[in-house]
Amino acid sequence: MNRCEWEADAAARRRGFADRHELFAAIAAERLAAIREAEHLREVEAAREASNSKVSDWIGRFDRARQSNCAHNITI
């Protein structure tokens, strides 16, 4: 083990990890969780935008039908 590896292991132990490998695994797990959270937020935002688009479409269809006195022709 070279000096850098020894220092990395010592730093990991000071932070409560068994060695640098355990510390690196914990860091990787945190980063993966952050990536998954970001992906989830993007999916939620995309779903919200799609929903808003549908609502806007329904409002537009209702307004057009109301203007032509054919509100009974609207299907949701």
C-alpha positions in Angstrom: 0.0 0.0 0.0 1.4 3.4 -1.0 1.3 6.5 1.1 -1.8 7.9 -0.8 -3.8 4.7 -0.1 -2.7 4.7 3.5 -3.8 8.4 3.9 -7.1 7.7 2.1 -7.8 4.7 4.5 -6.9 6.9 7.5 -9.3 9.7 6.3 -12.1 7.1 5.8 -11.6 5.7 9.3 -11.8 9.2 10.8 -15.2 9.5 9.1 -16.4 6.2 10.5 -15.7 3.9 7.5 -13.7 0.7 7.6 -11.4 1.8 4.7 -11.3 3.9 1.5 -13.3 1.3 -0.4 -16.2 1.6 2.0 -16.0 5.4 1.8 -16.0 5.4 -2.0 -18.9 3.0 -2.1 -20.9 5.3 0.2 -20.1 8.3 -2.0 -21.1 6.4 -5.1 -24.4 5.3 -3.4 -25.1 9.0 -2.6 -24.4 10.1 -6.1 -26.6 7.4 -7.6 -29.4 8.3 -5.2 -29.1 12.0 -6.3 -29.1 10.9 -10.0 -32.2 8.8 -9.5 -34.0 11.7 -7.6 -33.2 14.1 -10.4 -34.5 11.6 -13.0 -37.7 11.2 -10.9 -38.1 15.0 -10.7 -37.7 15.2 -14.5 -40.4 12.5 -14.9 -42.7 14.3 -12.5 -42.2 17.6 -14.3 -42.9 15.9 -17.7 -46.1 14.4 -16.4 -47.2 17.7 -15.0 -46.6 19.4 -18.3 -48.5 16.7 -20.1 -51.4 17.1 -17.6 -51.4 20.9 -18.0 -51.5 20.4 -21.8 -54.5 18.2 -21.5 -56.3 20.6 -19.2 -55.5 23.5 -21.7 -56.9 21.3 -24.5 -60.1 20.6 -22.6 -60.6 24.3 -21.7 -60.1 25.2 -25.4 -62.5 22.5 -26.6 -65.1 23.7 -24.0 -64.7 27.3 -25.1 -65.1 26.4 -28.7 -68.1 24.2 -28.0 -69.7 26.9 -25.8 -69.2 29.5 -28.5 -71.0 27.2 -30.9 -73.7 26.2 -28.3 -72.7 22.5 -28.6 -71.3 21.9 -25.1 -72.9 18.4 -25.2 -70.4 17.4 -27.9 -67.4 17.5 -25.5 -66.0 14.2 -24.4 -63.3 14.0 -21.7 
